Amino acid sequence: MPEQPRAEASETAMPGRKPDGLVAAIVDKRNGIREKKRINLIYRCVVGAVGAIVLVCGFALIPYPGPGWLIVFTGLGILASEFEWAHRLLTFARGTYDKWMDWVKEQHWGIQALLTVLTFAVVITTLWVVGALALAADWVGIDWLWLASPVF
């Protein structure tokens, strides 16, 4: 059974209020695409593919310093623009992430330090597995065999 299209963001955010300007133009364009079955299918496939690629990249970047979680939520947001299941997952994930961060902030500094060390260990391990440590060591003239990736 095909998934029903989600209500427009303007309808859910501001019930009874008509969107104007750029938002109205985007909503009108999307509704025009939705009316054409084949174009709508292609559009949803493209949105699904782009959202999935962004989501996978975000998951790969989570342990590293930078915007890993932001990229995950962006990928889910892209998917949520067309798929109700992704909207529900995005809502759940944001709530769970907020609860986790609140829990971490309430912990003793020792627990926070342990979580930091574990994160650092994940980063170093993944850099070792993909061969980045050996590459960086080679740049500075270090040729230690144990730095070589076990996979590549």
C-alpha positions, 0 to 999 in steps of 0.5 A: 500500500503506497504511503500517503503524502504528508501534510504540508509543513505550513499546514501543520505549523500554522493551521488556518494560515495560508503560506505566502512568498517563497513558502507558498511557491514551494508548496504550489510546486510540490503540489504540482509534482504530486499531481503527476504520478510518474514525476511524483514517483521519480521525485520521491525516489530522488529524495529517498536516495539523497536522504539515504546518502546524507544519512549514511554519511552522517552515521559514518561521521558520528564518532569524529569531531564535527557535525556527525549528528547534524548530518544524520538529522539533516538526512532524516529531515530530507527523508521526512519531507516525503516519508511519514516513517522518516518524520516519526523516526526523526522526532524519536531520534531528536528526543532520544539524542536530547535525553542522552545529552542531558543524561551525560551532562548530569553525570560525574566528571569521571563518567564524562571523561570515560565517555570521552576516552571511549569516543577517542578509542572509536575514532582511533580504531576506525582511522586505523581500520581505514588506513588513515593512521598509516597514511599520516605516519608515512607523511612524517616518515614513520614506517611502523608495520602495526599502523597498517590497516588490517583491512586494506 
